[in-house]
Amino acid sequence: MTGLAILIPIALGMGLLGLAAFTWALRRGQFTDLDGAAARILIDDDDRPGDLPA
């Protein structure tokens, strides 16, 4: 029973910490340009003019 008295507050604290990190990232604009990140994976940087072949 004493294990639960220790683990429950730790679990709640970790949940609040995760929620605080999510809201911090949301306010900083980490999730604003989801389409740009999805399209950036398709750009091939090896085909730029002026690059020497490997």
C-alpha positions in Angstrom: 0.0 0.0 0.0 2.9 2.4 0.7 4.2 1.7 -2.8 1.0 3.1 -4.3 1.3 6.2 -2.0 4.6 6.9 -3.7 3.9 5.8 -7.2 0.6 7.6 -7.8 2.0 11.1 -7.0 5.1 10.4 -9.2 2.8 9.3 -12.1 0.7 12.4 -11.7 3.7 14.6 -11.6 5.2 13.0 -14.7 1.8 13.5 -16.5 1.7 17.2 -15.5 5.3 17.6 -16.7 4.4 16.1 -20.1 1.4 18.3 -20.4 3.5 21.3 -19.5 6.1 20.3 -22.2 3.3 19.9 -24.8 1.7 23.3 -24.0 5.2 24.9 -24.1 5.9 23.4 -27.6 2.4 24.4 -28.7 3.0 28.1 -27.7 6.4 28.1 -29.3 4.9 27.2 -32.7 6.4 23.7 -33.0 3.2 22.3 -34.7 2.4 25.2 -37.1 4.0 24.0 -40.4 3.1 20.3 -40.7 2.7 20.4 -44.5 6.2 21.9 -45.0 7.8 19.2 -42.9 5.9 16.5 -44.9 7.0 18.0 -48.3 10.6 18.6 -47.2 11.3 14.9 -47.1 10.7 14.7 -50.9 13.4 17.3 -51.7 16.5 15.7 -53.0 19.6 17.7 -51.9 22.0 15.7 -54.2 20.6 17.2 -57.4 21.6 20.8 -56.7 23.7 22.4 -59.5 27.3 22.9 -58.6 27.6 19.9 -56.4 30.4 17.6 -57.2 29.5 13.9 -57.7 30.7 11.6 -55.0 
